[in-house]
Amino acid sequence: MKTNTNYLLLSTFIGGIIFNLIFWSERLAINLLIYSLFVVTVTFFNKEVIKSTKFKWYALGHLAAAILVVINNSNLSLASYYISLLLFVGFSHYQRIRSVWVAIMATTLQVFAIPATMFKRLSELEIGNFKIRPVLRPLKYIIFPIIIVFIFIGIYSGANKIFEKYAAELGDHIANVLAQFFGFLFNDLSLERFIHFCMGLALTGGLLITFYEHVFEKIEASLSDDLLRKKNKNRLKSIWSEITHAFIGRVISKKNGFKN
């Protein structure tokens, strides 16, 4: 598991670099095909993903959609590309899912939950004999309180004008310090391109790393594909049911009323 975690984190970093190189100020065409080949290849060598027949068919379907974007490059081909990508990722990482819509929702959740997933995966990262978990453990006691403090500052600022004044001054001071720091750091680099790289890193991680909470798989596992009729004699009758019974009550009250 830990070896596979190292593989996925390294692949995510490489994917962020590839995303930045092929998509920065470029039109969508062959770069989508290159990115899809990377995602499919990394997913194929991911030990957590079962290489079933479903996986192979959805991989081929997504690559075919990527090739059609290169050939045709229409809005329809782009829409097919994105839909096939969502389905490929959803059915690859959560193969117990049966519904197309649930697969799309699972992929969307996986992409948006990448910060929590990355934090969990980074805690499993090992570089030789060095483990990063002891380094990350105190961070959660620092980052989460800071987030909570900012939330309460926003609430109190809206309720108290004096507090809002001091909070605004403190915010301006912090912004000036960060502007000076990042201005020095990105003196020879592009801040916009660095943000683009971070976006590619987050997207690649969301497509490659499985969300540790298999929410939709658990929901679908509790459901059945068979439609069963459950008759409740004690339910309260609505106005619509009273009207229905008034006109066709004899039909629906018979033994085969549901079929009729």
NUFI-102935 format. One record per residue: residue in three letters; x, y, z of N, C-alpha, C in turn. Coordinates in steps of 0.001 Angstrom, whole numbers, plus 500000, padded with zeros to 6 digits. Example, Ala and Ser with C-alpha at 12.3 -4.5 7.8 and 13.67 -1.06 7.14 Angstrom:
ALA513190494310507800512300495500507800513200496700507800SER512850497750507080513670498940507140512900500030507870
This chain:
MET500829498798500000500000500000500000500863501252500000LYS501928501238500861502786502410500960503581502615499678THR504021501504499049504724501609497775503808502180496709ASN502555501750496697501592502262495732501288503735496008THR501273504134497272501068505545497616502192506401497067ASN503435505948497221504574506671496650504441506794495133TYR503988505719494496503807505713493043502749506725492611LEU501634506773493334500548507690492977500938509141493222LEU501636509420494321502052510792494598503076511273493580LEU504011510414493203504990510784492176504309510994490830SER503342510130490496502600510273489243501784511561489231THR501224511921490384500464513170490473501358514374490225PHE502543514363490791503476515471490574503894515558489108ILE504201514405488509504563514393487086503386514848486240GLY502174514411486611500985514827485877500749516320485950GLY501043516928487118500929518380487228501886519095486300ILE503106518590486168504085519181485247503623519025483801ILE503149517823483451502660517579482082501473518495481780PHE500546518612482728499379519490482554499819520917482287ASN500807521394483034501280522765482867501963522969481520LEU502695521969481065503442522107479813502538522049478584ILE501536521182478587500760520967477368499481521797477304PHE499030522362478444497775523121478425497962524624478600TRP499137525071479008499341526493479250499277527280477931SER498270528145477806498067529004476622497943528194475341GLU497391527003475430497227526148474252495757525798474050ARG495372525544472799494023525086472495493902523598472813LEU492646523164473017492404521762473347492369520936472073ALA493317520045471928493371519151470761494183517915471150ILE495390517814470584496210516631470844496692516603472298ASN496713517763472972497137517766474377496170516972475259LEU494877516964474898493920516144475641494229514659475485LEU494610514255474278494965512855474031496204512464474829ILE497212513337474874498436513053475636498116512918477123TYR497294513825477628496936513787479050496122512535479363SER495227512145478468494415510944478684495281509693478671LEU496252509631477767497173508492477740497937508375479052PHE498321509517479598499018509512480889498103509001481994VAL496870509508482062495938509105483120495603507621483012VAL495338507136481802494989505734481615496176504833481962THR497387505229481564498574504420481841498848504328483340VAL498777505453484037499013505450485482497943504626486194THR496677504771485760495596503996486373495764502504486122PHE496288502146484942496501500732484619497528500097485545PHE498556500840485916499597500308486799499296500568488273ASN498140501135488556497717501339489944497241500007490511LYS497899499541491557497588498228492117496235498193492813GLU495693499355493146494400499399493817493232499242492850VAL493504499382491560492453499308490541492446497915489931ILE491285497300489913491135495962489321491026496100487805LYS491837495343487078491845495440485606490789494507485025SER489545494850485236488431494024484766488103494353483310THR487148493627482760486683493902481400486039495280481318LYS485305495655482355484686496980482402485749498071482328PHE486846497877483073487938498853483061488506499013481649LYS488728497900480963489333497955479621488407498636478623TRP487099498343478691486160498935477752486045500443477960TYR485970500869479197485859502309479468487155503036479138ALA488304502373479304489583502970478914489642503156477404LEU489254502127476651489238502228475184488236503276474718GLY487082503337475369486078504333474998486567505748475232HIS487258505963476341487767507312476621488877507695475650LEU489771506760475334490837507063474376490263507322472992ALA489211506599472621488546506855471334487934508252471320ALA487339508677472440486789510032472524487888511078472417ALA489067510793473006490192511728472910490704511832471474ILE490733510699470760491160510713469353490168511503468494LEU488879511381468789487862512122468044487998513628468264VAL488459514045469437488707515468469670489820515969468761VAL490870515153468578491969515536467700491505515613466246ILE490654514665465841490200514615464449489151515676464162ASN488163515782465028487003516633464767487072517969465503ASN487380517906466816487508519095467668486245519957467645SER485107519313467850483833520022467936483365520048469383ASN482313520811469637481766520879470994481225519519471439LEU480648518787470486480108517466470806481222516490471180SER482330516529470441483446515638470745484086515997472092LEU484146517289472418484678517705473713483771517237474853ALA482453517373474639481508516906475657481638515395475851SER481789514659474760481962513204474851483258512856475578TYR484286513666475353485578513429476019485436513564477534TYR484830514650477973484709514894479414483809513852480079ILE482714513495479424481806512485479992482505511137480088SER483225510751479027483931509464479041485041509451480084LEU485677510615480333486710510695481368486102510478482749LEU484954511123483008484281510942484303483866509494484509LEU483351508865483446482910507470483562484096506531483742PHE485178506775483018486357505921483153486912505968484573VAL487059507167485113487601507297486472486637506689487488GLY485336506958487337484361506447488288484299504941488317PHE484201504311487148484076502855487101485412502153487351SER486534502856487162487840502250487432488123502175488923HIS487855503260489625488176503325491046487074502734491924TYR485850502686491402484722502168492186483946501182491322GLN484477499972491172483924499036490199482652498356490678ARG482288498540491930481010498002492399479843498936492078ILE480149500097491524479102501030491107478454500504489828ARG477130500596489753476402500082488593475807501184487726SER475507502319488295474816503384487571475809504384486972VAL475493504852485769476330505848485091476354507152485882TRP475182507594486349475099508855487079475857508781488398VAL475816507650489058476536507492490318478048507518490067ALA478488506953488945479911506983488594480392508413488366ILE479563509218487705479918510627487476479992511381488802MET479029511139489690479042511796490997480239511356491827ALA480604510079491736481759509576492491483051510233492019THR483205510399490703484400511064490170484444512521490603THR483291513195490549483235514600490960483614514755492423LEU483084513871493273483438513910494697484918513646494900GLN485473512716494144486886512378494278487773513570493932VAL487393514330492889488191515491492477488112516596493535PHE486912516870494055486755517950495027487315517576496394ALA487416516285496670487930515841497973489432515582497944ILE490111516039496900491535515747496765492377516344497893PRO492038517510498510492863517978499632492907516980500790ALA491745516432501175491721515449502258492428514162501845THR492237513755500586492883512533500107494395512686500073MET494872513849499603496314514079499540496925514117500938PHE496216514716501888496727514763503263496873513354503821LYS495911512497503540495963511118504025497082510343503328ARG497218510552502011498267509833501271499656510314501664LEU499801511615501887501104512134502287501530511576503638SER500550511293504503500886510709505800501421509285505655GLU501153508649504506501651507298504254502953507297503451LEU503425508499503051504615508595502203505868508224502981GLU506738507452502322508016507070502908509123507317501888ILE510179508008502321511357508241501492512527507558502183GLY512825506351501736513822505556502430513299505136503794ASN514048505477504835513614505197506201512880506380506828PHE512752507467506060512108508673506594510607508602506348LYS509819508783507417508374508805507332507878510228507547ILE506949510649506688506463512023506740505291512194507705ARG504731511085508210503576511171509119503865512018510365PRO505022511836511050505267512682512233505339514169511912VAL505705514524510656505784515931510274504394516498510029LEU503517515694509425502176516160509087501243516173510289ARG501509515335511264500582515211512398500369516536513118PRO501442517302513431501179518576514113500520519623513220LEU500618519454511879500043520456510976498528520530511105LYS497877519387511331496420519414511435495959520139512686TYR496851520237513693496516521000514888496826522482514710ILE497438522829513582497737524229513280496812524765512188ILE496640523978511109495877524443509949494398524573510280PHE493809523532510875492367523569511152491977524679512140PRO492754524909513234492410526054514082492505527393513360ILE493484527533512454493596528777511688492363528993510821ILE491884527921510188490681528024509369489479528436510216ILE489349527816511387488235528154512277488328529607512740VAL489556530074513041489740531467513467489300532428512377PHE489652532142511127489258533014510019487738533023509839ILE487107531881510055485637531826509945484989532717511005PHE485474532621512235484897533435513301485229534918513134ILE486405535219512566486729536623512280485724537200511285GLY485389536403510257484394536850509291483032537062509921ILE482647536187510843481338536323511508481301537556512397TYR482357537742513221482378538884514137482541540207513391SER483248540159512236483403541387511455482068541879510919GLY481207540948510565479888541337510080478971541830511178ALA479299541479512434478427541866513547478914543101514295ASN480208543417514184480771544514514961481637545385514055LYS481291546685513932482009547591513049483429547869513557ILE483594547990514871484932548247515429485851547054515176PHE485331545867515439486123544653515187486441544525513693GLU485489544892512836485711544840511391486849545767510975LYS486944546951511602488005547908511275489374547321511587TYR489526546776512810490823546199513204491149544938512391ALA490134544146512077490367542946511269490808543319509860ALA490230544405509297490620544857507959492063545357507960GLU492459546094509008493839546567509099494822545397509217LEU494452544411510043495306543228510176495392542471508852GLY494258542354508156494263541672506858495116542378505830ASP495067543719505808495900544486504872497381544301505179HIS497726544259506466499124544070506853499621542695506403ILE498803541661506646499183540304506219499298540230504701ALA498380540877503987498420540871502519499681541540501989ASN500114542642502643501340543320502208502565542441502417VAL502600541737503564503729540840503838503781539713502811LEU502611539114502513502572538041501526502920538546500135ALA502495539770499804502800540332498493504302540549498336GLN504950541026499394506396541210499333507124539879499216PHE506637538885499979507295537569499949507153536918498582PHE505912536862498075505692536218496790506256537057495639GLY506325538388495830506948539218494813508424538902494661PHE509087538624495790510490538208495739510626536794495187LEU509709535916495597509794534518495182509532534370493696PHE508564535141493163508191535021491753508741536184490927ASN509917536662491343510526537751490587510904537315489188ASP511396536086489068511778535546487761510816534468487279LEU509753534228488043508771533221487663507410533877487463SER506491533115486888505136533608486645504211533055487722LEU503585533956488477502648533531489506501443532837488878GLU500975533362487728499832532750487053500142531325486615ARG501362531105486134501705529749485694501884528807486874PHE502348529328487992502454528500489199501066528085489672ILE500098529012489627498726528679489992498165527650489011HIS498498527780487726498066526812486717498651525430487013PHE499902525397487454500525524122487827499813523500489030CYS499453524322490028498747523812491209497376523266490823MET496695523933489877495410523434489396495575522085488710GLY496614521960487876496881520686487207497246519595488192LEU497969519977489251498336519017490290497087518500490997ALA496167519413491338494946519023492039494051518165491151LEU493918518551489873493073517783488957493648516392488721THR494958516313488510495587515015488276495445514110489492GLY495643514681490678495467513890491890494042513402492048GLY493071514260491689491677513855491771491311512752490806LEU492004512672489679491722511632488685492476510337488958LEU493592510414489683494442509236489870494283508565491230ILE494003509352492273494012508819493631492585508588494099THR492294507367494507490948507001494946490615507667496272PHE489416508219496356488948508802497617488753507673498625TYR489333507841499824489354506742500795487977506385501333GLU487002507302501228485645506996501664484822506551500461HIS484530505263500352483769504733499221482274504932499483VAL481866506191499468480501506532499868479482505936498915PHE479668506190497618478662505769496647478632504256496474GLU479772503604496639479785502142496599478980501557497753LYS479113502155498927478360501676500082476859501882499889ILE476497503020499282475071503291499049474488502301498060GLU475197502079496945474677501162495920474693499716496385ALA475611499383497286475648498009497800474404497691498620SER473802498719499204472601498508500016471324498529499194LEU471440498826497892470261498906497031470164497677496141SER468974497468495576468736496319494712468289496789493331ASP468633496006492311468204496325490953466759495920490690ASP466187495093491561464814494608491369463817495584491976LEU462755495864491225461694496731491696460641495885492404LEU460514496100493703459582495329494505458424496208494953ARG457237495617494952456056496337495399455868496122496896LYS455819497226497629455600497166499059454288497873499375LYS453338497114499881452012497651500163451896497989501640ASN451558499233501904451402499707503269449934500039503517LYS449286499241504333447857499427504569447574500587505519ASN448568500991506294448329502005507310448727503411506870ARG449060503586505592449502504906505147448321505877505081LEU448627507140505264447599508164505192447221508427503743LYS445951508548503479445496508769502119445555510252501783SER446074510530500591446147511905500133444879512261499355ILE444796513538498984443634513983498192443617513265496850TRP444820513108496249444903512443494944444453510986495046SER444821510307496128444404508911496276442902508806496483GLU442325509780497200440881509768497390440149509961496065ILE440646510889495235440032511104493911440173509859493048THR441373509217493088441606508012492300440657506899492710HIS440507506713493990439598505676494480438147505977494108ALA437813507254494044436439507619493722436074507232492297PHE437047507337491360436743507078489949437080505644489531ILE438230505128489985438652503792489524438974502897490701GLY438293503090491807438592502334493013438437500846492835ARG437444500433492035437198498995491850438332498335491084VAL438984499104490178440063498521489369441316498293490220ILE441709499319490986442977499209491729442831498402493002SER441611498135493418441437497327494625441444495843494357LYS441424495459493082441458494034492745442851493456492940LYS442965492149492794444222491453493016445296491909492040ASN444942492102490763445885492527489734445782494016489464GLY445450494806490475445286496241490286446568496927489855PHE447701496467490408448991497101490048449295496883488557LYS449011495664488060449239495372486650448299496176485763ASN447049496292486192446066497061485415446455498525485327
